[in-house]
């Protein structure tokens, strides 16, 4: 079972990387993959957004913007994963639970 678990995480990681989302190191901001009993849980910690003032207003790094960025990330990640054949279960503020299509298909 452990080999299958590792394979699922690798497949999810590859799909996300192809979509432009690179996994962050543990404890850092960004995309995180956590093995879950039913699949792979994807979480996202916002990266501090800093831009020159002439490009964006000063409050771009306002924590209120993180909800919008999180929602956009979740939509993009869900689309990429579903296109690759995965079943994606949104988990409120916890992120996305990606289920293995081989485990969720009807017999």
Buried (B, 14 or more C-beta within 10 A) or exposed (E): EEEEBEEBBEBBBEBBEEBEBEBBEEEEEBBBBEEBEEBBBBBBEBBEEEEEEEEEEEEBBEEEEBEEBBEEBBEBBBEBBBEBEBBBBEBEEEBBBBBBBEEEEEE
